[in-house]
Amino acid sequence: MRLLFLLLLMVLLTSACDNFPRDPDETLTKIKNNTLLVGYTENPPWVVKTKAEPTGLEVELIKNFAKTQGAKISWVNDTEQDLFQKLEKRELYLVIGGFTDKNTWKTKISFTRPYVKHQKEKHVMAVLKGENAFIVALETFLHQQTSHLNALPASYEAN
């Protein structure tokens, strides 16, 4: 009888965790097969501004992440401060620019977990605060890239 009770309890608890983690603004749902709004600031080699769309290590990562979601990317170039303010206002979903975990904005916005440690710096991306399903999807993708990222040559340094 006790075993039956425990099984029933587990089923109830598992069903209560439907759609976990959650995005209050449904960011992950919004970008699937739609548009990922990405802000960027130039910081070679992580992000390089060109006349067309940006290039660089983080740009390639985000392009590949967007493919996993069936999303196209809308790129927004601006200063770090303006991009972070747009992220705070929820006008962007993600901001890239070779940021490290020492960034002073970490008290106002959210950052991913460090996805690579290069030249003693832990690199992160700025994300919407509280959009946990989106953050988990992005961090899972970045984690899958770890072996490739950790093999960066010493000459491939952020300026």
C-alpha positions, 0 to 999 in steps of 0.5 A, a space after each residue: 500500500 505504501 509503494 502504491 501511495 509513493 507511485 501515485 505521489 510521484 505521478 502527481 508531482 511529475 504532472 505538476 512540473 509540466 512545462 518546466 522551466 517556464 518563460 513568463 514571456 514565452 521567449 522560447 516559444 516566440 522564437 521557435 520557427 520565428 525571429 530571434 532578436 539579438 543585439 551585438 557590439 563589436 569585440 573581435 574575434 568574438 563579434 566583428 561588425 561588417 557591412 552585412 551581418 556580423 561575424 565572429 565566434 559568438 555570431 556563429 554560435 548564435 546562428 547555429 543555436 537559431 537553426 536548432 530553434 528554426 529561427 531567423 535572426 534579426 541583428 541589432 548593433 549598438 553600444 554595450 550600454 544601449 543594448 543592455 538597456 534594450 535587454 532590460 526593456 525586453 526589446 531584445 532576447 539576447 546580447 553578445 559582444 565577448 562579455 565576461 562574467 566580470 561585467 558590471 551589468 550582472 546586477 541589472 540583467 542576466 548572463 548565461 553560465 560561462 560557456 568557455 574559459 579562454 585566457 583566464 576569462 569566463 565568457 558569457 552572453 546577456 539574456 532576458 532575466 527570468 526567461 528560464 526555458 530560453 536560458 536553459 535551451 541556450 545554455 544546453 546548446 552552448 554546453 554541447 559546444 564546449 569541446 570545440 570552444 575549449 580547443 581554441 588556439 592561444 592566438 584566438 584571443 579577445 582584444 
